[in-house]
Amino acid sequence: MNTLLLESSTIVDGEAVISGRQHQHLTDVQKVVVGDRLRVGEINGQLGSALITATDEHRTSLSLSLTEAPPLPIPLTLVLALPRPKMLRRILQTVAAMGVKKIHLINASRVEKSYWQSPMLEPDAIRQQLILGLEQACDSQLPEVQLHPLFKPFVEDQLPALAEGQLALVAHPYTEDRCPVEIAQPTMLAVGPEGGFIPYEITKLRSCGFKSVHIGSRILRVETAIPVLLSRLFPL
C-alpha cells in the first residue's frame, strides 16, 4: 500500500478514523506510530498526506491535508472477456494501477458460464480490487466497470457507439499486424479469454471497426498480455 485511500464518509472536517484491513496494514506492516506521516487520498478526490494523531489495537486516527490532483488516466477503454475469478482479481488491480478508467467485462464462447455466478462480480468485490490497485499506484480515481453477460447483443447494440471516434484494437495472436507503439489517441482495446476469441467473435468485432493486432509470436496469459499491451500503447 503506497497510498492509503479513504472513503468520503470517513472524512469529517479534515480528520479520519480507519479500522479493519487498512488499520492492520499500517500497524502490522508499516508499523506506524503517533507523529508519523503517510500518503493518503480520498476515493474519487484529492491526494495528499496525513499525520497520525492516535492509534490503538483497533483503529488509527488521522489529520489530513489533501491538496494534490490524482495522476492523469490513460485514454483507453478495456473490453475484456471475463476471466476466471482469481485472475480477474489480479487483472482489476493491474489495470487500475496502470490508469485504465473504463472496463467492460463481456462474455465469449470460451468463457465458462460459472464465471458469471462468481461472488467476485459483486460490486463491492470489484471495488475492493480496484482500490487495491489504486493504493499501489498512488491514484484515487476509481475505474468504472460494466458487465455484459451476452456477447452478441453487446457487440451489435452497444459496442459500435462506444468505439466511435476511438482507435479500436483487438488482441489476436493469429494476425499479421503488430500492435502499435506509443499512440496518442483515445483507444478501445478488446482482449479475449484464455484461448482467445473464436473466429466468429473476431469477425463481429471487426464489423465494429476493430483491427486485429499481435504482440509477438509468444502466446501469453491474459493477465500477462494486458500489461504488455498497455505498456506498448501508452508507455509509462
C-alpha positions as CSV (number, residue, x, y, z in Angstrom):
1,M,0.0,0.0,0.0
2,N,1.8,3.1,-1.2
3,T,-1.3,5.4,-0.6
4,L,-4.0,4.9,2.0
5,L,-7.3,5.6,0.2
6,L,-10.2,6.8,2.4
7,E,-13.9,6.7,1.8
8,S,-15.5,10.1,1.7
9,S,-17.9,9.0,4.5
10,T,-14.9,8.5,6.9
11,I,-13.6,12.1,6.5
12,V,-15.0,14.8,8.8
13,D,-13.5,18.3,9.0
14,G,-10.1,17.1,7.7
15,E,-10.0,14.2,10.2
16,A,-10.5,10.4,9.6
17,V,-10.5,7.3,11.7
18,I,-9.7,3.9,10.0
19,S,-10.0,0.3,11.1
20,G,-10.0,-3.2,9.5
21,R,-7.6,-4.0,6.7
22,Q,-6.1,-0.6,6.4
23,H,-5.5,-0.2,10.1
24,Q,-3.9,-3.6,10.3
25,H,-1.6,-2.8,7.3
26,L,-0.5,0.4,9.0
27,T,0.2,-1.2,12.3
28,D,1.5,-4.6,11.3
29,V,3.3,-3.8,8.0
30,Q,4.3,-0.2,8.1
31,K,4.5,-0.2,11.9
32,V,3.4,3.5,12.2
33,V,3.4,5.4,15.4
34,V,1.8,8.7,16.5
35,G,3.5,11.6,14.7
36,D,4.3,9.6,11.5
37,R,3.1,11.0,8.2
38,L,1.9,8.9,5.2
39,R,0.5,9.3,1.7
40,V,-3.3,9.4,1.7
41,G,-6.2,10.2,-0.7
42,E,-9.9,10.4,-0.8
43,I,-11.6,8.0,-3.2
44,N,-12.6,10.0,-6.3
45,G,-11.0,13.0,-4.7
46,Q,-7.6,14.6,-3.9
47,L,-4.4,13.1,-2.8
48,G,-2.1,14.4,0.0
49,S,-0.6,13.4,3.3
50,A,-1.9,12.5,6.8
51,L,-0.5,12.9,10.3
52,I,-1.2,10.0,12.7
53,T,-2.7,11.6,15.8
54,A,-3.7,8.4,17.6
55,T,-3.5,4.6,17.2
56,D,-4.5,1.6,19.3
57,E,-5.3,-2.1,18.7
58,H,-8.5,-1.4,16.7
59,R,-8.2,2.0,14.9
60,T,-6.0,4.8,13.8
61,S,-6.8,8.5,13.7
62,L,-5.5,10.8,11.0
63,S,-5.3,14.5,10.4
64,L,-5.5,15.1,6.6
65,S,-4.1,17.5,4.1
66,L,-5.5,16.7,0.7
67,T,-4.2,19.2,-1.9
68,E,-2.9,17.2,-4.9
69,A,-4.7,16.1,-8.0
70,P,-4.6,12.4,-9.0
71,P,-2.4,11.3,-11.9
72,L,-3.9,11.6,-15.4
73,P,-5.6,8.4,-16.7
74,I,-4.6,6.7,-19.9
75,P,-7.1,7.3,-22.7
76,L,-8.0,3.6,-23.0
77,T,-11.2,1.6,-22.6
78,L,-10.7,-2.1,-21.9
79,V,-13.1,-4.6,-23.3
80,L,-12.2,-7.9,-21.5
81,A,-13.7,-11.3,-21.9
82,L,-14.5,-12.4,-18.3
83,P,-11.5,-14.4,-16.9
84,R,-11.7,-16.9,-14.1
85,P,-12.3,-15.1,-10.7
86,K,-8.7,-15.4,-9.3
87,M,-7.3,-14.0,-12.5
88,L,-9.9,-11.2,-12.5
89,R,-8.8,-10.1,-9.1
90,R,-5.2,-9.6,-10.3
91,I,-6.3,-8.0,-13.6
92,L,-8.5,-5.5,-11.9
93,Q,-5.7,-4.4,-9.6
94,T,-3.2,-4.2,-12.5
95,V,-5.4,-2.1,-14.9
96,A,-6.4,0.2,-12.0
97,A,-2.8,0.7,-11.1
98,M,-1.9,1.4,-14.8
99,G,-4.5,4.1,-15.2
100,V,-7.4,2.5,-17.0
101,K,-10.7,4.1,-16.1
102,K,-13.3,2.3,-18.2
103,I,-13.6,-1.5,-18.2
104,H,-16.3,-3.7,-19.9
105,L,-16.4,-7.3,-18.9
106,I,-18.0,-9.3,-21.6
107,N,-19.0,-12.9,-22.4
108,A,-17.3,-15.0,-25.1
109,S,-17.5,-18.6,-26.3
110,R,-14.5,-19.7,-24.3
111,V,-15.8,-18.0,-21.1
112,E,-17.1,-20.6,-18.6
113,K,-20.7,-19.9,-17.6
114,S,-19.9,-20.5,-14.0
115,Y,-17.7,-17.4,-14.0
116,W,-20.7,-15.2,-14.2
117,Q,-22.0,-16.6,-10.9
118,S,-18.9,-15.7,-9.0
119,P,-19.1,-13.5,-5.9
120,M,-16.1,-11.7,-7.4
121,L,-18.6,-9.9,-9.7
122,E,-20.4,-8.3,-6.8
123,P,-20.0,-4.5,-6.9
124,D,-18.2,-4.4,-3.5
125,A,-15.8,-7.2,-4.5
126,I,-14.9,-5.4,-7.8
127,R,-14.5,-2.1,-6.0
128,Q,-12.1,-3.6,-3.4
129,Q,-9.8,-5.0,-6.0
130,L,-9.8,-1.6,-7.8
131,I,-8.9,0.2,-4.6
132,L,-6.0,-2.2,-4.0
133,G,-4.7,-1.3,-7.5
134,L,-5.1,2.4,-6.9
135,E,-3.4,2.3,-3.5
136,Q,-0.4,0.6,-5.2
137,A,-0.2,3.3,-7.9
138,C,-0.9,6.4,-5.7
139,D,-4.1,7.2,-7.6
140,S,-7.6,8.0,-6.2
141,Q,-10.0,7.8,-9.2
142,L,-12.0,4.6,-9.3
143,P,-12.4,3.0,-12.7
144,E,-15.9,2.3,-14.0
145,V,-16.7,-1.4,-14.6
146,Q,-19.7,-2.7,-16.6
147,L,-20.8,-6.3,-17.0
148,H,-22.2,-7.6,-20.3
149,P,-23.1,-11.4,-20.0
150,L,-24.4,-11.6,-23.6
151,F,-21.8,-11.2,-26.3
152,K,-23.9,-10.7,-29.4
153,P,-26.3,-8.0,-28.0
154,F,-23.3,-6.1,-26.6
155,V,-21.3,-6.2,-29.8
156,E,-24.3,-5.3,-32.0
157,D,-26.2,-2.9,-29.9
158,Q,-23.7,-1.1,-27.7
159,L,-20.1,-1.5,-28.9
160,P,-20.3,0.5,-32.2
161,A,-21.4,3.6,-30.3
162,L,-18.8,3.0,-27.5
163,A,-16.0,2.6,-30.0
164,E,-17.0,5.6,-32.2
165,G,-14.1,8.1,-32.6
166,Q,-11.6,5.8,-31.0
167,L,-8.8,3.6,-32.3
168,A,-10.3,0.1,-31.9
169,L,-7.9,-2.8,-31.5
170,V,-8.5,-6.5,-30.6
171,A,-5.5,-8.5,-29.3
172,H,-5.3,-11.6,-31.5
173,P,-2.2,-13.7,-32.0
174,Y,-3.2,-15.0,-35.4
175,T,-2.8,-11.9,-37.4
176,E,-0.1,-10.1,-39.4
177,D,-0.4,-6.6,-37.9
178,R,1.7,-5.7,-34.9
179,C,0.3,-3.7,-32.0
180,P,1.1,0.0,-32.5
181,V,3.5,1.7,-30.1
182,E,3.1,4.9,-28.1
183,I,-0.1,6.2,-29.7
184,A,-1.7,9.5,-28.9
185,Q,-5.4,9.0,-29.3
186,P,-8.3,7.5,-27.4
187,T,-8.3,3.8,-27.8
188,M,-10.6,0.8,-27.2
189,L,-8.8,-2.5,-26.6
190,A,-10.5,-5.8,-26.7
191,V,-8.8,-8.8,-25.1
192,G,-10.3,-12.3,-25.3
193,P,-10.3,-15.2,-22.8
194,E,-7.6,-17.9,-22.4
195,G,-7.5,-19.5,-25.9
196,G,-8.6,-16.2,-27.5
197,F,-11.8,-15.1,-29.2
198,I,-13.2,-17.6,-31.7
199,P,-13.3,-16.6,-35.4
200,Y,-17.0,-15.7,-35.2
201,E,-16.2,-13.2,-32.4
202,I,-13.3,-11.7,-34.2
203,T,-15.5,-11.2,-37.3
204,K,-18.1,-9.5,-35.2
205,L,-15.5,-7.2,-33.6
206,R,-14.1,-6.4,-37.0
207,S,-17.5,-5.4,-38.2
208,C,-17.5,-2.8,-35.4
209,G,-14.2,-1.4,-36.7
210,F,-11.8,-3.3,-34.6
211,K,-8.3,-4.1,-36.1
212,S,-6.6,-7.3,-35.0
213,V,-3.1,-6.9,-33.7
214,H,-0.5,-9.1,-32.0
215,I,2.5,-8.5,-29.7
216,G,4.8,-11.2,-30.9
217,S,5.0,-14.9,-31.6
218,R,4.7,-15.9,-27.9
219,I,1.2,-16.7,-26.6
220,L,0.8,-15.0,-23.2
221,R,-1.7,-15.5,-20.5
222,V,-4.4,-12.8,-20.4
223,E,-3.1,-11.4,-17.1
224,T,0.4,-11.0,-18.7
225,A,-0.7,-9.8,-22.1
226,I,-2.8,-6.9,-20.7
227,P,0.1,-5.0,-19.0
228,V,2.3,-5.7,-22.1
229,L,-0.4,-4.2,-24.4
230,L,-1.0,-1.2,-22.1
231,S,2.7,-0.5,-21.8
232,R,3.2,-0.7,-25.5
233,L,0.2,1.5,-26.4
234,F,0.8,4.1,-23.6
235,P,4.4,3.8,-22.2
236,L,4.5,5.0,-18.6
